[in-house]
Structure formats: C-alpha cells, structure tokens
Amino acid sequence: MSDSKHVPDKMHAVYLTGHGGPEKLEYVESAPVPSPAAGEVLIEVCACGMNNTDIWVREGAYGTDDDPDATASWRRGADEPSLTFPRIQGADITGRIVDVGAGVDSSRIGERVMVDFSIYNGDGVSLADIDYIGHGRDGGFAEYAAVPSEQAYLCHSTMSDAELATFCCAYLTGEHMLDRAGLKAGETVLITGASGGVGSGLIQLARARGAIPYAVCGRAKMDQVKAIGAEGVIAREDDLTAGMYDMLGGTPLDCVADLVAGDIFAELINLLRPEGRYVTAGAIGGAMVQVDLRTIYLKHLAIHGSSQGTRAAFQRLHRYIEDGVIKPLLWKTYPLSQINQAQADFKSKGYVGKLVLQPDTKWQLVEPWYAG
C-alpha cells in the first residue's frame, strides 16, 4: 500500500559502476525505483550524508591482509563479496516513508525517519560479519531507497533533513569506538582528525558520557573544534607530546580515539597511562605504522579496532538526537547531480563537520554551522 502521493517507476540516482576515480560515478535519470520487500519500507530520500567510506570504496582503497596497496572494498576478507556493480551508495539516509512491504503496518506511511544503515547479518552483538546499506545493498544517493522497517527510526526532532543526515555513519562509528574503549565519565580522551565527521562527532559523544575530550586538528580549524566542545586543541603542525604535556600537566591520557595513525601512531601510544586504551576506526594519515611493542606490553595497554556499531549504539545515538544532547555540524549541502564536486570538496578537507547530498528537487542551500 503506497502513499497517496504517486510513487514513480523511475528515479534519479548515482550509480557506482566500478572501482576507480570520479568517472566511476554515473548520475542517471531513469533508475528503477525499488519495491519494498517483506518487512521493508520505501523511503523518499530527503538527504544523505557523505563519508570517507563512500570515496574509499569507490577507489577500492582498503587493501588486503597480504597487500595493503591492493584494490579491495570495505568488506575485505569476507567469504563472499557483497559489493556488486552498479551500486547506489549512501548510508546516511533521512526522508519519509511512502510505501511498505508485506508485514509492515501501513500506518508507517508518512513517518519522517532516519536509517540505521548497518546490515548486521545476525541477531547478536558481534560485528564480525557486518555490512552496510550503500555497500551490500543500494543506499541513499537516489530519490528513493528501500530499507528494513525496524531500521527506519521515527524522528520527532526539529532539525532539518540535511541536519539529521549528518549523524548516522560518523556518529555511530564514534559511539562504538567509545564503547570499545570503555570510556567513562571523568576520563580523558585524545581525538585525532577532530575536524572531520567522526572526529567532530567523537567530541560531542565523549561529552555526552561525561568524559573530557582533547583534540588534534589543522591550525586553521582550531577555533571551530574548540567550539564543538573540546577541552583543549593541539594544532596538527605542532609538537603533539609537548602540547598534551602542557594541557594535562604531564598526566598521561586514559584513552586515545585515533582516526589518523600514520607517523603519529607511536607517539599516541606513548601518551597513554598504564592500562590505557587505544581505539582506531581510520588511518587517514597512513595505514602502515611503527611502534615499540615493549611499550604496549609493559604498560598493559589495550588496542581496539572498531568499525560501525551495534544496534544498541544506534539506539543510544537516536536518543541523543531526539533529546538534543548532540547537535548537527552541517557545513554544506549539494544537489545529488553535483556529487563529483561534493566529493572533491570532501577530499579537500576545507571544512569542519559534515557535507550532505540532497535530491536536486529537494536541495536547499545552507549556511555553515560555524559562523565564526
């Protein structure tokens, strides 16, 4: 049963046609509108956020266990590949339900929703076999998207659709990182890459737990990162160890939430207290690192890898949004047809927060969240 508003047979969408450069993104005007299967809902997409994962999957930049430079998708090591071409990417879907599949109450039609984008492939809490919408199945870089009904969360927030689309992937990633590290109220955490989507989200999520976040970012972005809620900010260009010593008076950190790695990895490890915790969900500064393993075992450190998040973490994130505990950091919106420009701007990193795509008919120009 569909909404009284006509649901067309065709839609505008962006197809990822293979691994490679921006030329692998094809904006089409006659993609078939998906039909919701049993247990699913059809969403008219109002906005969809962009993430590093969208670009890295397009580039095939994830490597393999044996060859870090090999072309490989996000779900490397899976028994069966789930990324097939053409694929509609886009995980951070917000919009309105316009149709439902069998077994879903038609009263859901008309609901404003945001989507838990994970494909859990199981009923438990393990994320060993996880995938995501926009990779294992089509996502939100389109005018319509079909998703499991239980993963379309009703939203009462007064935020705009584009603002709601800033949260899902980045903040779920951040929340699960803090879950993995067991960050508690009163503890200190250093966040690298703090001006990006996950990093800026981590600052707010750490504050939501009562923890004390410190941040590393480019010098030009320090004021914005401070405004998000960082207790102190160190310029990426400066001496990290000296900066943390000055801010904490020589007291070591409880936790590091790292999105950069590269040549600062060993320094981050050294900043931790005995029995401190390190967690990573990215390596934008370089995936291959060096460290003195004696530091890790003599200090009884814990190192955690993290990606996406659990159902419980998403439900917590949804409550934060509905209760106004965290705020959107929307920097700019783009019409879907301008996805190549949007991704070029994304890679330039000349912003703090999130960039969002909207179907051309729904696109609205916005002012950056930070006015200076």
C-alpha positions as CSV (number, residue, x, y, z in Angstrom):
1,M,0.0,0.0,0.0
2,S,1.6,3.3,-1.0
3,D,1.2,6.9,0.0
4,S,-1.5,9.0,-1.7
5,K,1.4,10.8,-3.3
6,H,2.3,8.9,-6.5
7,V,5.5,6.8,-6.3
8,P,7.1,6.8,-9.8
9,D,8.6,3.9,-11.5
10,K,11.9,5.7,-12.3
11,M,14.1,8.0,-10.3
12,H,17.3,10.0,-10.4
13,A,20.2,8.2,-8.7
14,V,24.0,7.9,-8.7
15,Y,25.5,4.6,-9.8
16,L,28.9,3.5,-8.7
17,T,30.0,1.5,-11.8
18,G,33.3,0.1,-10.5
19,H,36.4,0.9,-8.6
20,G,38.3,4.0,-9.7
21,G,38.1,7.7,-9.9
22,P,35.1,10.1,-10.1
23,E,34.4,8.9,-13.6
24,K,33.0,5.7,-12.0
25,L,30.1,7.7,-10.6
26,E,27.2,8.0,-13.1
27,Y,24.2,10.3,-12.5
28,V,21.2,8.6,-14.1
29,E,17.7,9.9,-14.6
30,S,15.8,6.6,-15.1
31,A,17.0,4.2,-12.4
32,P,14.2,1.8,-11.3
33,V,12.5,2.8,-8.0
34,P,13.0,-0.1,-5.6
35,S,9.9,-2.0,-4.3
36,P,9.9,-2.7,-0.6
37,A,10.2,-6.4,0.1
38,A,8.5,-8.1,3.0
39,G,9.5,-6.4,6.2
40,E,10.8,-3.3,4.4
41,V,9.7,0.3,3.9
42,L,10.3,2.6,0.9
43,I,11.8,5.9,1.8
44,E,11.5,9.1,-0.3
45,V,15.1,10.3,0.4
46,C,15.3,13.9,1.5
47,A,19.0,14.0,2.4
48,C,22.0,11.6,2.6
49,G,25.3,12.4,4.2
50,M,28.8,11.7,2.7
51,N,31.5,9.7,4.4
52,N,35.1,8.7,3.8
53,T,33.8,5.2,3.2
54,D,32.0,6.3,0.1
55,I,35.2,7.5,-1.5
56,W,37.4,4.7,-0.3
57,V,35.0,2.1,-1.6
58,R,34.9,3.9,-4.9
59,E,38.7,3.9,-5.0
60,G,39.0,0.3,-3.7
61,A,41.4,1.7,-1.2
62,Y,41.1,-0.9,1.6
63,G,43.9,-3.2,0.7
64,T,44.1,-6.8,1.8
65,D,45.8,-8.6,4.7
66,D,48.7,-9.6,2.4
67,D,48.9,-6.5,0.2
68,P,48.0,-3.1,1.7
69,D,48.1,-1.5,-1.8
70,A,45.7,-4.0,-3.4
71,T,42.4,-2.8,-4.8
72,A,39.8,-4.0,-2.3
73,S,36.5,-2.9,-0.9
74,W,35.4,-2.2,2.6
75,R,34.4,-5.8,3.5
76,R,37.7,-7.3,2.7
77,G,38.2,-10.8,3.9
78,A,34.6,-11.8,3.6
79,D,33.8,-15.2,2.3
80,E,31.6,-13.8,-0.4
81,P,31.8,-10.2,-1.9
82,S,28.7,-8.2,-1.2
83,L,29.6,-5.1,-3.3
84,T,28.4,-5.6,-6.9
85,F,28.2,-3.0,-9.7
86,P,26.3,-0.9,-10.4
87,R,25.7,0.1,-6.8
88,I,23.9,3.1,-5.3
89,Q,26.0,4.2,-2.4
90,G,24.9,6.4,0.5
91,A,24.4,5.3,4.1
92,D,23.1,8.3,6.0
93,I,19.5,8.3,4.8
94,T,16.8,10.6,6.1
95,G,13.4,11.0,4.5
96,R,9.8,9.9,4.6
97,I,8.2,6.6,4.3
98,V,6.0,6.4,1.2
99,D,5.3,2.6,0.8
100,V,5.6,-0.5,2.9
101,G,6.2,-4.2,2.1
102,A,4.3,-7.2,3.3
103,G,4.1,-7.5,7.1
104,V,4.7,-3.8,7.8
105,D,1.8,-1.7,9.2
106,S,0.6,0.8,6.6
107,S,0.3,3.4,9.4
108,R,4.1,3.9,9.0
109,I,3.5,5.7,5.7
110,G,4.2,9.4,6.2
111,E,6.7,8.9,9.0
112,R,9.8,11.0,9.0
113,V,12.7,8.7,9.6
114,M,16.5,8.3,9.8
115,V,18.1,4.9,9.0
116,D,20.3,2.6,10.9
117,F,22.5,1.8,7.9
118,S,24.1,-1.4,9.2
119,I,23.5,-4.9,7.7
120,Y,24.0,-7.0,10.8
121,N,23.8,-10.5,9.3
122,G,22.9,-11.9,12.7
123,D,20.8,-11.4,15.8
124,G,23.6,-11.0,18.3
125,V,26.1,-8.2,19.1
126,S,29.0,-9.5,17.1
127,L,30.0,-7.2,14.2
128,A,32.4,-9.8,12.6
129,D,30.1,-10.3,9.6
130,I,28.7,-6.7,9.4
131,D,27.9,-4.9,6.1
132,Y,26.1,-1.7,5.4
133,I,23.4,-0.1,3.2
134,G,25.2,1.6,0.3
135,H,27.6,-1.3,0.0
136,G,25.9,-4.6,0.5
137,R,22.7,-3.2,-0.9
138,D,21.6,0.0,-2.5
139,G,21.6,3.2,-0.4
140,G,20.5,6.8,-0.4
141,F,22.3,8.5,-3.2
142,A,19.0,8.4,-5.0
143,E,15.4,9.8,-4.8
144,Y,14.1,6.6,-3.1
145,A,15.6,3.8,-1.0
146,A,14.2,0.5,0.4
147,V,15.4,-0.5,3.9
148,P,14.3,-2.9,6.7
149,S,11.4,-1.4,8.6
150,E,12.9,-1.9,12.0
151,Q,16.0,0.1,10.9
152,A,13.9,3.2,9.9
153,Y,13.7,5.2,13.2
154,L,10.9,7.6,13.6
155,C,12.2,11.2,14.2
156,H,10.4,14.0,16.1
157,S,13.4,16.3,16.0
158,T,13.0,19.8,14.7
159,M,16.3,19.5,12.9
160,S,16.2,19.8,9.1
161,D,16.5,16.7,6.9
162,A,20.0,17.7,5.9
163,E,21.0,18.2,9.6
164,L,19.7,14.7,10.5
165,A,21.7,13.3,7.7
166,T,25.0,14.4,9.4
167,F,24.8,11.8,12.2
168,C,24.3,8.2,11.2
169,C,27.6,6.7,9.9
170,A,30.0,9.1,11.6
171,Y,28.4,9.3,15.0
172,L,27.6,5.5,15.1
173,T,31.3,4.9,14.3
174,G,32.3,7.3,17.1
175,E,29.9,5.8,19.6
176,H,31.1,2.3,19.0
177,M,34.7,3.4,19.3
178,L,34.0,4.8,22.8
179,D,32.1,1.6,23.6
180,R,35.1,-0.5,22.5
181,A,37.5,1.7,24.6
182,G,35.1,1.7,27.6
183,L,35.4,5.4,28.0
184,K,33.9,6.6,31.3
185,A,32.8,9.8,32.9
186,G,35.8,11.9,34.1
187,E,38.3,10.2,31.9
188,T,40.4,12.0,29.3
189,V,40.4,11.1,25.6
190,L,42.5,12.5,22.8
191,I,40.8,12.6,19.4
192,T,42.8,12.9,16.2
193,G,41.3,14.0,12.9
194,A,38.9,16.0,15.1
195,S,37.6,18.3,12.4
196,G,36.1,15.5,10.2
197,G,32.7,13.8,10.6
198,V,33.8,11.1,13.0
199,G,36.2,13.2,14.9
200,S,33.8,16.1,15.5
201,G,31.2,13.6,16.5
202,L,33.5,12.0,19.0
203,I,34.0,15.3,20.8
204,Q,30.2,15.5,21.4
205,L,29.8,11.9,22.2
206,A,32.7,11.9,24.7
207,R,31.0,14.9,26.4
208,A,27.7,13.0,26.5
209,R,29.4,10.4,28.6
210,G,30.9,13.0,31.0
211,A,34.4,12.4,29.6
212,I,36.9,15.2,28.8
213,P,37.9,15.3,25.1
214,Y,41.1,16.8,23.8
215,A,41.6,17.2,20.1
216,V,44.1,17.4,17.2
217,C,43.3,19.2,14.0
218,G,44.8,21.6,11.5
219,R,45.7,25.0,12.8
220,A,43.1,26.8,10.7
221,K,40.3,24.7,12.3
222,M,41.2,25.0,16.0
223,D,38.6,27.6,16.9
224,Q,35.8,25.5,15.3
225,V,36.9,22.3,17.0
226,K,37.1,24.2,20.3
227,A,33.5,25.4,19.8
228,I,32.3,21.9,19.4
229,G,33.3,21.1,22.9
230,A,37.0,20.1,23.0
231,E,38.6,20.9,26.4
232,G,41.9,21.7,24.6
233,V,43.1,21.6,21.0
234,I,46.5,21.0,19.5
235,A,47.5,22.0,16.0
236,R,48.4,19.1,13.8
237,E,51.5,21.0,12.8
238,D,52.8,21.4,16.4
239,D,54.6,19.0,18.8
240,L,51.9,16.6,20.0
241,T,53.7,15.3,23.1
242,A,54.6,18.8,24.3
243,G,51.1,20.1,23.7
244,M,49.5,17.3,25.7
245,Y,52.0,17.8,28.5
246,D,51.2,21.5,28.7
247,M,47.4,20.8,28.8
248,L,47.5,17.9,31.2
249,G,50.5,18.9,33.3
250,G,52.3,15.7,32.5
251,T,49.4,13.5,33.4
252,P,49.0,10.7,30.8
253,L,45.8,10.0,28.9
254,D,43.2,7.4,29.7
255,C,42.2,6.9,26.1
256,V,43.1,7.7,22.5
257,A,40.5,7.7,19.8
258,D,42.5,7.8,16.6
259,L,41.4,8.4,13.0
260,V,44.8,9.4,11.6
261,A,47.5,6.8,12.6
262,G,50.5,7.2,10.2
263,D,53.6,8.7,11.7
264,I,52.0,9.8,15.0
265,F,50.8,6.3,16.0
266,A,53.8,5.6,18.3
267,E,53.5,9.0,19.9
268,L,49.8,8.4,20.6
269,I,50.7,5.1,22.3
270,N,53.3,6.8,24.4
271,L,50.8,9.3,25.7
272,L,48.7,6.7,27.3
273,R,48.8,5.8,31.0
274,P,49.5,2.3,32.2
275,E,46.4,0.2,31.3
276,G,45.3,2.9,29.0
277,R,43.2,2.2,25.8
278,Y,43.7,3.0,22.2
279,V,41.0,2.6,19.6
280,T,41.0,3.3,15.9
281,A,38.4,3.5,13.1
282,G,40.5,5.1,10.4
283,A,44.0,5.7,9.1
284,I,43.8,8.9,7.0
285,G,47.5,9.7,7.9
286,G,48.7,6.3,6.7
287,A,47.7,2.7,7.4
288,M,51.2,1.3,7.9
289,V,52.6,2.3,11.3
290,Q,55.6,1.6,13.6
291,V,55.5,1.1,17.3
292,D,57.7,-0.3,20.1
293,L,55.7,-3.4,21.2
294,R,57.5,-3.3,24.6
295,T,55.6,-0.1,25.3
296,I,52.3,-1.9,24.8
297,Y,53.1,-5.0,26.9
298,L,55.0,-3.3,29.7
299,K,52.2,-0.7,30.1
300,H,49.4,-3.3,29.8
301,L,47.8,-1.3,27.0
302,A,44.6,-2.3,25.2
303,I,44.4,-1.7,21.4
304,H,41.0,-1.9,19.8
305,G,39.9,-1.9,16.2
306,S,36.4,-0.5,15.5
307,S,34.0,-0.1,12.6
308,Q,30.3,0.9,12.5
309,G,28.4,-0.1,15.7
310,T,25.8,-2.2,17.4
311,R,22.0,-1.9,17.4
312,A,22.3,-0.7,21.0
313,A,24.8,2.0,20.0
314,F,22.5,3.3,17.2
315,Q,19.5,3.4,19.6
316,R,21.6,5.4,22.1
317,L,22.6,7.8,19.2
318,H,18.9,8.1,18.2
319,R,18.0,9.1,21.8
320,Y,20.8,11.7,21.9
321,I,19.4,13.3,18.7
322,E,15.8,13.2,19.9
323,D,16.8,14.7,23.3
324,G,19.0,17.4,21.8
325,V,22.2,16.1,23.6
326,I,24.2,16.4,20.4
327,K,24.0,19.0,17.7
328,P,24.4,18.8,13.9
329,L,27.6,20.1,12.3
330,L,26.3,20.7,8.8
331,W,28.8,22.6,6.7
332,K,27.3,22.4,3.2
333,T,24.7,20.7,1.0
334,Y,24.9,19.7,-2.6
335,P,22.4,18.7,-5.3
336,L,22.8,14.9,-6.0
337,S,23.7,15.7,-9.6
338,Q,26.8,17.5,-8.3
339,I,28.2,14.5,-6.5
340,N,31.6,14.8,-8.2
341,Q,32.1,18.4,-6.9
342,A,30.8,17.3,-3.5
343,Q,33.4,14.5,-3.3
344,A,36.2,16.8,-4.5
345,D,35.3,19.2,-1.7
346,F,35.1,16.4,0.8
347,K,38.6,15.3,-0.1
348,S,40.0,18.8,0.2
349,K,39.1,18.8,3.9
350,G,38.4,22.5,3.9
351,Y,35.6,22.4,6.4
352,V,34.6,21.2,9.9
353,G,31.7,18.8,10.3
354,K,29.7,17.1,7.5
355,L,28.8,17.6,3.8
356,V,25.4,16.3,2.7
357,L,23.8,15.4,-0.7
358,Q,20.1,16.0,-1.5
359,P,18.0,15.0,-4.5
360,D,18.0,18.0,-6.8
361,T,14.3,18.7,-6.3
362,K,14.9,18.9,-2.5
363,W,18.2,20.7,-2.4
364,Q,18.4,23.7,-0.1
365,L,21.4,26.0,0.3
366,V,22.5,26.2,4.0
367,E,24.9,28.4,5.9
368,P,27.8,26.5,7.7
369,W,27.1,25.6,11.3
370,Y,30.0,27.7,12.4
371,A,29.7,31.5,11.9
372,G,33.0,32.4,13.5
